[in-house]
Amino acid sequence: MSARDYYDVLGVPREASEEEIKKAYRKLALKHHPDKNPGDSRAEAKFKEAAEAYDVLRDDEQRSIYDSHGHDGLSGMGQGSGFSNVEDIFSVFGDLFGGGGRVRRGESLRAHLQLTLEEAANGVQRTIQLRRMVGCGSCSGTGARAGSKPVRCRTCSGAGQVLRSQGFFSVRTPCPACSGRGEIIDDPCSACSAAGLIQKTEEIEVDVPAGVEDGMILRLSGRGNEGPQGIPAGDLQVVLSYRQHPFFSRVKDHVCFELPISYSQAALGTSVEVPTLDGKAVLTIPAGTQSGDLLRMRKMGFRSVHSNRKGDQLVEAIIEVPLDLGPEEKQLLERLAEIEEKEVGTRRRGFLERLKEYFG
């Protein structure tokens, strides 16, 4: 909605605590509350802007992405896009205004999805099973038995809300007699027990973009629980996690793994075939490679979800010392040891000189 800095919107420093952010948002939200500023489009815009800023900064993951990459980072994950209307804000943050605000959306749900590193790197479409509340087909969501109708609530005259004084102004809260429905059901539906909702198991398609990180949350709008009387469904939050990989690990956007090599390969250099997230590739091991050296394979890591950049594959060379030597191998290594004593390399020579100086 707005490109303004979220910290400036709320008037808090970048190091502000969660409580300070919440307090600043509530102050702005009450100041620009639609019930206090009826018909004021400017106040409504500021109300939405404050809600968008708070929605991002209250969430540790989104706040971290925003601090590092700004608005572009959030748009890359489909987050931080704001609220479509004022009712969305009340459904999410209604408790901050007392009494729940205006309930106009169903409950949001959370599901967990485990990915392989290959799926996380390349993106994948997965199907998950989800139990959610949907409108009852027997009563068409009214909650009343077929052939009967709900009657209007006398407490709120069918409005579903009552005015309650709070501080210097009044706010609308759900009617306590009808729980915000505006109607009383005298003859309830037997299928849903007057709730207007039943539980149903559905298959949900989840499109996972390439480069998602461990612990990221994908938000699927409208795939949560539906509300009574046709109230739109809440959101589904899909929490992503990685399965342990037999070779690879992820560090930022890089893929890392250890490659055991022999002494001769490290000393003479060679080319070997190694695994990558996209299959096999040839890695060149330079002559003189030391154990622990990182060999970089450019642009063979993860694609960043925040930009078009791609990480590298980092291969740590681990020189293996053979445990069981045959007669020929032992003879060759003994001959090599004799040569090394006569022709000490630059690195070892420097070490021996410092060692001699240290012990005086």
Steps between C-alpha positions, in 0.01 A plus 500: 500500500760753609872520437567697818744353749302291749694631798423857391132411459480385863742765625735254671877443473631194313607339828153537653374207708189300415306675776605846377389412148164371626445811714584735212266315263209500745539875555489569125219250439280657766577849366398408144231246594217500240234523771665818628552644150189402298529580130861624534691323221832649613457360852404162354817500285714574807315228692587246229860627471558457874348149491727400210809622686399325822416175318860482372693628802314284755615184317867411566553336160337776293675767706839335436431483125383864498806619696731327251321554169225758554167485314651305207595212728144469632342512155733218391332271757148625442505666844452852625244578230262665745126457557236515229249677725430621853308183587817295443677710762225450757504125440873482573553772762149546640610404852716815515188716478310319774229239460641357179417786260300395195515126439477463122732208422537144617784364712843467342669160506861378504650193330855362478671386180838324489715539187814343361783740422445431130133602528594814692764592242289447188148564626225240511124454508386285793158380613410503869190372677328757718205475736309828488159640582271566203139605460244232589320372191193382693402847614697706244703641785205656687522262796120453496323174416376475141157663474560735793667837522703682765327789675642846541693564821315743726811621679672643191190521274678277248812715469725240663684781681445729793666830587728501803667803655879480521699800608396811310307325225277201435588183313283230350529153652326168419158465659528279811150353449551370145886495486498744211263300277210744525264203525384245755442138392202334670499181287864404437631290210579144613799470266695796639325561834413859400863588428438535126835328449626142471852357499629376166830349385629660180807470281680832465754569223802692630733668249842528664723756321866424429747598773271490805686488831457265793230637731339731244121536501286503185163674539209361296219753510151363558604140569435505874170443680188655358289714732129457573232642271728518198777699670817459285764253606817597685849424371713187505859542617730225374820468705789357295780282634790303348563128511856404591709440187764223480756735341394863497427778745392859433680815615319815382452431127802267473500120491781344706641151525825318585697312234758240611805497267830314505840655570605449140186672367561797727871524415479445124154639431226323307142519377226300673126458453299626797127515586306826479137592562442469124688172442871440440770751404878502455710671770861600436730443798808726462845360568612575855149497650513495880264311728218737595528714184165613357457440128230717348263390224343822375120540484427139596329583829155635593319774314419775747128555562577870549680562168615332180843422645612140535738363761798268446584144592783499755700177513729449798796280406582244769829313441467140611799318648494128408473263796619176335803527272619230265875426467534702179309799643707492816825488301395795285397710801827422681690617193280813490573566867873488432461752219284731716767504774757614245276743314283659766217711351469873563207470741655222709844667493351818646323301771821317598690828519235657727498185714876512539488867593219441753698237692816714487 
